[in-house]
Amino acid sequence: MTGKKLLIIGFVWPEPNSSAAGSRMMQLIRLFLSKGFEVTYASPAKDSIYAEDLSDYRIQTQQISANDSEFDNSIKALNPSHVLFDRFMMEEQFGWRVAENCPEAIRILDTQDLHFFRKARQRAYEKKQSFVKSLLLTDEAKREIASIYRSDLSLIISQAEMELLRKHFKLDKKLLLYLPFLVDSKFIQKDILPAFEERKDFVSIGNFLHPPNFDKTKFLKREIWPLIKKELPAAKLFIYGAYTSQKVEQLHQPKDDFYIMGRAADAVDVIKASRVLLAPLRFGAGLKGKFIDGMRAGTPAITTTIGAEGICGDLPWCGEIANEPQLIAQQAVKLYSNKKRWTSAQKNGFQILEKRFRASTFKALFFKRLNKLESELSQHRQQNFIGQMLMHHSHQSTKYMSRWIEEKNKKN
């Protein structure tokens, strides 16, 4: 597959030590590099000191702007065979330009998670109402699903989201590919992980730009940690996460052994020092990278039904699942105190990684699907009439709005 060029249009520059999204992007980059693709990464986002140095991978980088026809010139010069959009917003802004200037390029959308699904759950939670499927019928859902239709292939990270798109929204399976987090077995070093007796305390982790993580931290502080602390007075809870704000730091209470630690240099390293991972998420979507890191660290986890969604399938969870504060605390204390129960949960985690996230398995499936798409691209697009229709309207509306904004910006 050498001689092929991939252009990635990223919402942000990838920060694998800050978020699961950053880790996911680096997994995709390594996937394409392993097949000899020449990779260019472009983004309209500002530089970040925490971003991965892509030059280490011999990847060209490019700063781009929305509503700027200079992008047309640069993509024509690059002439990529494949374009990967990181999140639907990038497909909205740049997809029509890619289609116009490089019509033969295969357009791939990595959804990361379904944004409209996560936000609908968040709205239901904030309004204290039960989540029902009718809450999904939002403008954001229309935008995101339109983006999926316009793309040749969309990568879906969670089986729960695949089911939602296939059964509720009736999307054609030819447009979708289940591609979860990819875990290389060489990164699971069971033999050198700290034993039960060598670990102590609890850990929680998650990027604070992501609303479910801030809510989880408040939930721990106000309702769960006091119950655990009552049973385990010597225990401490360390909360890690990039991009702490003042409202997060105000939760730091050393007198209660509740510590806001800020950014972790390496998520797996900080998790493996602790005995139990706490992540009682009350809303969200996609897959939660903290649990993948936790399983790699050999650290059992306590979470909710939403937190565990899409991860273990029919296999037993790598810890305990509970939704109410009292039950979460009870399960956390039991897992923390019982070596036999803890060891069994750790083994469950290794089994989940091996059977559900093995990189080699999904790499083969991904490139088999990509090869088929490359050989049948014209037929594939002809069969996707809704996608053609949406791309036509995108050209007519987004294109001319973008041109108008560009001219307006020139005058200013």
C-alpha positions as CSV (number, residue, x, y, z in Angstrom):
1,M,0.0,0.0,0.0
2,T,3.0,2.3,-0.4
3,G,2.7,5.4,-2.4
4,K,-0.5,6.5,-0.8
5,K,-1.0,9.9,0.9
6,L,-3.2,10.6,3.9
7,L,-4.2,14.1,4.9
8,I,-5.6,14.3,8.4
9,I,-7.7,17.4,9.2
10,G,-7.7,17.6,12.9
11,F,-10.0,19.6,15.2
12,V,-6.9,20.0,17.5
13,W,-3.3,18.9,17.6
14,P,-3.1,15.5,19.2
15,E,-2.3,15.4,22.9
16,P,-2.2,11.7,23.8
17,N,-1.2,12.4,27.4
18,S,-4.1,14.8,27.9
19,S,-7.1,13.0,26.5
20,A,-8.4,9.7,25.1
21,A,-9.1,11.6,21.8
22,G,-5.4,12.4,21.5
23,S,-4.5,8.7,22.1
24,R,-7.0,7.6,19.6
25,M,-5.6,9.9,16.9
26,M,-2.1,8.6,17.5
27,Q,-3.4,5.1,17.2
28,L,-4.9,6.0,13.8
29,I,-1.7,7.7,12.7
30,R,0.4,4.6,13.6
31,L,-2.2,2.4,11.8
32,F,-1.7,4.3,8.5
33,L,2.1,4.6,8.9
34,S,2.3,0.8,9.4
35,K,1.1,0.4,5.8
36,G,3.5,2.9,4.3
37,F,1.2,5.9,4.0
38,E,2.8,9.3,3.7
39,V,0.9,11.3,6.3
40,T,0.2,15.1,6.6
41,Y,-1.6,16.5,9.6
42,A,-3.4,19.9,9.2
43,S,-5.4,21.8,11.8
44,P,-7.0,25.2,12.3
45,A,-6.3,24.9,16.1
46,K,-3.6,26.9,17.9
47,D,-0.3,25.1,18.7
48,S,-0.1,23.4,22.0
49,I,3.0,22.7,24.1
50,Y,1.4,19.4,25.1
51,A,0.8,18.2,21.6
52,E,2.7,15.2,20.2
53,D,5.8,16.1,18.1
54,L,4.6,14.7,14.8
55,S,8.0,15.3,13.2
56,D,9.2,12.3,15.3
57,Y,7.0,10.2,13.0
58,R,8.1,12.0,9.8
59,I,4.7,13.6,9.5
60,Q,4.4,17.0,7.8
61,T,2.2,19.5,9.6
62,Q,0.2,22.4,8.2
63,Q,-1.7,25.2,9.8
64,I,-5.0,25.8,8.0
65,S,-7.9,28.2,8.3
66,A,-11.6,27.8,7.7
67,N,-13.2,30.0,5.0
68,D,-9.8,30.4,3.3
69,S,-9.4,29.3,-0.4
70,E,-5.7,28.9,0.3
71,F,-6.7,25.5,1.5
72,D,-7.9,24.6,-2.0
73,N,-4.4,25.4,-3.4
74,S,-2.6,23.4,-0.8
75,I,-4.8,20.3,-1.1
76,K,-4.5,20.3,-4.9
77,A,-0.7,20.4,-4.5
78,L,-0.7,17.6,-1.9
79,N,-3.2,15.5,-3.9
80,P,-4.0,13.0,-1.1
81,S,-5.4,9.6,-1.9
82,H,-7.2,9.5,1.5
83,V,-8.5,12.3,3.8
84,L,-9.4,11.7,7.5
85,F,-11.6,14.2,9.3
86,D,-11.2,14.2,13.0
87,R,-14.7,14.9,14.3
88,F,-17.7,16.0,12.1
89,M,-17.0,19.7,12.5
90,M,-13.9,19.3,10.4
91,E,-15.9,17.5,7.7
92,E,-18.5,20.3,7.7
93,Q,-15.8,23.0,7.3
94,F,-13.5,21.3,4.8
95,G,-15.3,18.3,3.3
96,W,-16.8,20.2,0.4
97,R,-13.4,21.7,-0.4
98,V,-11.8,18.2,-0.4
99,A,-14.7,16.8,-2.7
100,E,-14.3,19.7,-5.1
101,N,-10.5,19.8,-5.4
102,C,-9.7,16.1,-4.9
103,P,-12.8,14.2,-5.9
104,E,-11.1,10.8,-6.1
105,A,-9.8,11.0,-2.5
106,I,-11.5,8.6,-0.1
107,R,-13.1,10.7,2.7
108,I,-13.0,9.0,6.1
109,L,-14.7,10.5,9.2
110,D,-13.5,9.5,12.7
111,T,-16.4,10.4,14.9
112,Q,-14.4,10.0,18.2
113,D,-17.7,9.7,20.0
114,L,-21.2,10.7,18.8
115,H,-21.3,14.2,20.1
116,F,-25.1,14.5,19.8
117,F,-25.5,11.3,21.9
118,R,-23.3,12.6,24.7
119,K,-24.9,16.0,24.7
120,A,-28.4,14.5,24.7
121,R,-27.5,12.4,27.7
122,Q,-26.0,15.5,29.4
123,R,-29.2,17.6,28.9
124,A,-31.3,14.8,30.2
125,Y,-29.1,14.5,33.3
126,E,-29.1,18.3,33.9
127,K,-32.9,18.5,33.6
128,K,-33.2,15.4,35.9
129,Q,-35.3,13.5,33.4
130,S,-35.0,10.0,32.1
131,F,-33.1,9.6,28.8
132,V,-35.3,8.7,25.9
133,K,-34.4,8.3,22.2
134,S,-36.6,11.3,21.3
135,L,-34.0,13.5,23.0
136,L,-31.6,12.6,20.2
137,L,-33.6,14.4,17.5
138,T,-31.5,17.6,17.7
139,D,-29.9,20.0,15.2
140,E,-26.6,18.6,16.3
141,A,-27.7,15.0,15.4
142,K,-28.8,16.2,12.0
143,R,-25.4,17.8,11.4
144,E,-23.4,14.9,12.6
145,I,-25.4,12.2,10.8
146,A,-25.3,14.4,7.6
147,S,-21.5,14.4,7.9
148,I,-21.5,10.6,8.2
149,Y,-23.6,10.3,5.0
150,R,-21.3,12.7,3.1
151,S,-18.2,10.6,4.1
152,D,-17.2,7.4,2.3
153,L,-16.6,5.7,5.6
154,S,-17.1,6.6,9.2
155,L,-15.2,5.1,12.1
156,I,-17.4,4.4,15.1
157,I,-15.6,3.7,18.4
158,S,-18.4,2.0,20.4
159,Q,-20.7,-0.9,19.6
160,A,-23.5,0.9,21.4
161,E,-23.1,3.8,19.0
162,M,-23.0,1.4,16.0
163,E,-26.3,-0.1,17.2
164,L,-27.8,3.4,17.7
165,L,-26.9,4.5,14.1
166,R,-28.0,1.2,12.5
167,K,-31.2,0.5,14.4
168,H,-32.5,3.9,15.4
169,F,-31.3,6.1,12.5
170,K,-31.2,3.3,9.9
171,L,-27.8,4.1,8.5
172,D,-26.4,1.6,5.9
173,K,-23.7,-0.6,7.4
174,K,-21.6,0.1,4.3
175,L,-21.0,3.6,5.6
176,L,-19.8,2.5,9.1
177,L,-16.9,0.6,10.6
178,Y,-16.6,-0.3,14.2
179,L,-13.0,0.6,15.2
180,P,-12.5,0.9,18.9
181,F,-9.3,1.8,20.8
182,L,-6.4,-0.3,19.6
183,V,-4.2,-1.9,22.2
184,D,-0.9,-3.5,21.2
185,S,-0.2,-6.5,23.4
186,K,3.4,-5.4,24.0
187,F,2.0,-2.5,26.1
188,I,0.4,-4.9,28.5
189,Q,3.2,-5.8,30.9
190,K,1.5,-8.1,33.4
191,D,4.6,-9.5,35.0
192,I,6.1,-6.1,36.1
193,L,2.9,-4.5,37.5
194,P,2.7,-3.8,41.2
195,A,1.0,-6.4,43.3
196,F,-2.1,-5.9,45.4
197,E,0.0,-5.4,48.6
198,E,2.2,-2.8,46.8
199,R,-0.6,-0.5,45.9
200,K,-2.7,1.8,48.0
201,D,-5.3,4.6,47.7
202,F,-7.8,5.4,44.9
203,V,-7.3,7.3,41.6
204,S,-9.5,9.1,39.2
205,I,-8.5,10.6,35.9
206,G,-9.9,12.5,32.9
207,N,-9.4,15.7,30.9
208,F,-11.4,18.5,32.5
209,L,-12.3,20.1,29.2
210,H,-14.7,17.2,28.9
211,P,-17.9,17.9,31.0
212,P,-18.5,14.3,32.2
213,N,-15.1,14.4,34.0
214,F,-15.9,17.5,35.9
215,D,-19.3,16.2,36.9
216,K,-17.7,12.9,37.9
217,T,-15.3,14.7,40.2
218,K,-18.1,16.7,41.9
219,F,-20.0,13.5,42.3
220,L,-17.0,11.8,44.0
221,K,-16.3,14.8,46.3
222,R,-19.9,15.4,47.5
223,E,-21.6,12.1,47.6
224,I,-19.2,9.1,47.3
225,W,-15.8,9.9,48.8
226,P,-17.3,10.7,52.3
227,L,-18.9,7.2,52.4
228,I,-15.7,5.5,51.3
229,K,-13.6,7.6,53.8
230,K,-15.9,6.5,56.6
231,E,-15.0,2.9,56.0
232,L,-11.4,3.4,55.0
233,P,-10.1,6.3,57.1
234,A,-6.5,5.9,55.9
235,A,-7.3,5.9,52.2
236,K,-6.7,8.9,49.9
237,L,-8.1,9.8,46.5
238,F,-5.9,11.4,43.8
239,I,-7.7,13.1,40.9
240,Y,-5.7,13.6,37.7
241,G,-6.7,15.5,34.6
242,A,-5.4,18.0,32.1
243,Y,-6.8,21.5,31.9
244,T,-7.9,22.1,35.5
245,S,-9.8,25.3,36.0
246,Q,-10.4,27.3,39.2
247,K,-13.7,25.5,39.8
248,V,-11.9,22.2,39.6
249,E,-9.0,23.3,41.9
250,Q,-11.6,24.5,44.5
251,L,-12.4,20.8,45.1
252,H,-8.9,20.2,46.4
253,Q,-9.3,19.3,50.1
254,P,-6.2,17.7,51.6
255,K,-7.9,17.6,55.0
256,D,-10.4,15.2,53.5
257,D,-7.6,13.3,51.6
258,F,-9.2,14.5,48.4
259,Y,-6.4,15.7,46.1
260,I,-6.6,17.5,42.7
261,M,-3.3,16.6,41.1
262,G,-3.7,18.2,37.7
263,R,-2.1,16.8,34.5
264,A,-0.5,13.3,34.6
265,A,2.7,12.9,32.8
266,D,1.7,9.3,32.0
267,A,-1.8,8.1,32.7
268,V,-0.8,4.4,33.1
269,D,2.0,5.2,35.5
270,V,-0.2,7.1,37.9
271,I,-3.1,4.6,37.7
272,K,-0.9,1.6,38.4
273,A,0.4,3.0,41.7
274,S,-3.2,3.0,43.0
275,R,-5.3,0.0,44.0
276,V,-8.7,1.1,42.6
277,L,-9.8,3.4,39.8
278,L,-12.9,5.4,40.5
279,A,-14.9,6.8,37.6
280,P,-18.6,7.2,38.3
281,L,-19.7,8.8,35.1
282,R,-23.3,10.1,35.0
283,F,-23.4,10.9,31.3
284,G,-21.2,10.5,28.2
285,A,-20.8,8.5,25.0
286,G,-18.2,6.6,23.1
287,L,-15.5,4.6,24.9
288,K,-13.7,5.9,28.0
289,G,-10.0,5.7,27.5
290,K,-9.4,5.9,31.3
291,F,-10.6,2.3,31.6
292,I,-8.3,1.1,28.8
293,D,-5.4,2.7,30.7
294,G,-6.7,1.2,33.9
295,M,-6.7,-2.3,32.5
296,R,-3.2,-1.8,31.0
297,A,-2.2,-0.7,34.5
298,G,-3.8,-3.8,36.1
299,T,-6.0,-1.5,38.2
300,P,-9.6,-2.6,38.7
301,A,-12.3,0.0,38.2
302,I,-15.6,1.1,39.8
303,T,-17.9,2.8,37.3
304,T,-21.5,3.3,36.2
305,T,-23.5,1.6,33.5
306,I,-22.7,4.5,31.2
307,G,-19.0,4.4,32.1
308,A,-18.8,0.7,31.2
309,E,-20.8,1.0,28.0
310,G,-19.3,-0.7,24.9
311,I,-16.2,-1.9,26.7
312,C,-16.6,-5.4,28.0
313,G,-19.3,-6.8,25.8
314,D,-20.4,-10.2,27.2
315,L,-17.2,-10.5,29.3
316,P,-17.2,-9.7,33.1
317,W,-16.3,-6.1,34.0
318,C,-12.8,-5.3,35.3
319,G,-14.2,-4.3,38.7
320,E,-17.7,-3.3,39.7
321,I,-20.6,-1.4,38.1
322,A,-23.0,0.6,40.2
323,N,-25.1,3.8,39.7
324,E,-26.1,5.0,43.2
325,P,-23.7,6.7,45.6
326,Q,-24.2,4.2,48.5
327,L,-23.7,1.2,46.2
328,I,-20.7,2.7,44.4
329,A,-19.0,3.3,47.8
330,Q,-19.8,-0.2,49.1
331,Q,-18.4,-1.8,46.0
332,A,-15.3,0.4,46.1
333,V,-14.6,-0.6,49.7
334,K,-15.1,-4.3,49.0
335,L,-12.8,-4.2,45.9
336,Y,-10.2,-2.2,47.8
337,S,-10.2,-4.6,50.8
338,N,-10.5,-8.0,49.2
339,K,-7.4,-9.4,47.4
340,K,-9.2,-12.3,45.8
341,R,-11.9,-10.1,44.4
342,W,-9.3,-7.5,43.3
343,T,-7.2,-10.2,41.5
344,S,-10.2,-11.6,39.7
345,A,-11.2,-8.1,38.5
346,Q,-7.6,-7.5,37.2
347,K,-7.7,-10.7,35.2
348,N,-11.0,-9.7,33.7
349,G,-9.4,-6.5,32.5
350,F,-6.5,-8.3,30.8
351,Q,-9.1,-10.6,29.1
352,I,-11.1,-7.6,27.9
353,L,-8.0,-6.0,26.3
354,E,-7.0,-9.2,24.6
355,K,-10.4,-10.2,23.3
356,R,-12.0,-6.9,22.5
357,F,-9.2,-4.3,21.8
358,R,-6.3,-6.3,20.2
359,A,-4.8,-3.9,17.7
360,S,-3.7,-6.6,15.2
361,T,-7.3,-7.9,14.8
362,F,-8.8,-4.5,14.0
363,K,-5.9,-3.5,11.8
364,A,-6.6,-6.4,9.5
365,L,-10.4,-5.6,9.4
366,F,-9.7,-1.9,8.8
367,F,-7.5,-2.4,5.8
368,K,-9.6,-5.1,4.3
369,R,-12.5,-2.7,4.4
370,L,-10.4,0.1,3.0
371,N,-9.1,-2.0,0.1
372,K,-12.7,-2.9,-0.8
373,L,-13.7,0.8,-0.7
374,E,-10.7,1.8,-2.9
375,S,-11.6,-0.8,-5.5
376,E,-15.4,0.0,-5.5
377,L,-15.4,3.7,-4.7
378,S,-17.6,4.8,-7.7
379,Q,-20.2,2.1,-7.1
380,H,-20.1,2.8,-3.3
381,R,-20.8,6.5,-3.9
382,Q,-23.6,5.8,-6.4
383,Q,-25.3,3.6,-3.8
384,N,-25.2,6.4,-1.3
385,F,-27.7,8.8,-2.9
386,I,-28.5,10.5,0.4
387,G,-24.8,11.3,0.8
388,Q,-24.7,12.7,-2.8
389,M,-27.7,14.8,-2.1
390,L,-26.3,16.2,1.2
391,M,-23.0,16.9,-0.5
392,H,-24.8,18.8,-3.2
393,H,-26.6,21.0,-0.7
394,S,-23.4,21.4,1.3
395,H,-21.8,22.7,-1.9
396,Q,-24.6,25.1,-2.5
397,S,-24.9,26.5,1.0
398,T,-21.6,26.0,2.9
399,K,-19.5,26.8,-0.1
400,Y,-21.1,30.1,-0.8
401,M,-21.4,31.1,2.8
402,S,-17.7,30.3,3.2
403,R,-16.8,32.4,0.1
404,W,-18.9,35.3,1.4
405,I,-17.1,35.1,4.8
406,E,-13.7,35.0,3.1
407,E,-14.5,38.1,1.0
408,K,-15.8,39.9,4.1
409,N,-12.6,39.1,6.0
410,K,-10.5,40.5,3.2
411,K,-12.4,43.8,3.4
412,N,-11.8,44.0,7.1
